[in-house]
Amino acid sequence: MTQYVSKVNNTFCVMYNKNGDFMVIKRLKDLREDRDLKQQQVADYLGITRSAYSNYENGIREIPLAVLMKAADFYQVSVDYLLGRTDEP
């Protein structure tokens, strides 16, 4: 699978697959739904508002690296998995 980086610096990193889909968004939503969690529950753990989490999950805002890393810890998966760089959680 080919990935494209839209923007990388100390704050943001968003990966797209060859179809232009946000890999992080799909994986975040799938992981949350697979665990029957509400957006608010995940947002509380991440220390952000539900609205901010919803914006990340829906592709409205790019996800800060610190939030991405904390989400990986929460779901017990690697950041590479969230980014779509591997299919092994």
N, C-alpha and C positions, 0 to 999 in steps of 0.2 A: 504494500500500500504506500503510495506517495503522500507525503505531507508537505505542506507549505506553511511557513511561519509568516504571520502577518506583521508582527511587531514583537521585538524582544528587547528588553532593557532590564533594569533592576526591578521594575514594577510589574510589567505585563508580559504575558506570553500566551498567545492563542494559536492553536494549530488547526489547519483545515486539511481535509482529505482532498483527493483529486476532483471530487464533485463540488468542492467549495463548502462542504458541511463542516460545522464546528464539531470536532471530535469530543472536546471537553463537555460541551453541552449535552450531547447524546449520552455520554457515559454518566455524567452527574445525575441526569434525570432517571436513567435506567437503574442505577444503583439505589437511588432514593425510593423509587417505586417498587423495586424488588424487595426492599426491606419494609414496605408499607409505612413509610415515614412521611410526615407532613413537611412542607417547606419550612415552617416555623421551627420544627424540632432541629433540623439541620442548621438553620440560621442561628439558633440559640447556641449551638455547639461552636459554630464558627465565630461567634461574637459580632454578627452583623444583623441588620434588619431582614425581615422576611421579604420585603420589597427588593432589597439589594440582591438577595439570593435568587429571587424570581427573575430579576434582570439578568443575572449570570446564566441561569438555566435556560432562559429564553433567547439568549444571544443579543440582548439589548446593550449590555455592558461587557467589556472584557474583564476577565477574572485576574485580580492581582495575584502574583506568585505566592505571597504569604497565605492567602485564602486557599489557593489551589493545593499547597502543601498540607494545610490543616485538613482540607477535605479528604485528601489521600489518606491521612492518618485516621480520620473518622471512619472511612469506609474500609480501612485496612487493605488498601491497594497501593500500587506505586503511582507516582506522578506520571511515569511513562505510560501506564495503563490509561489514566485519565486523558492523556494527550493523544492516545491512539497509536503510540509508537510500538506497543506490544499488545498482544491479546491475553497475556498472562497477568492476572491481577497482582 
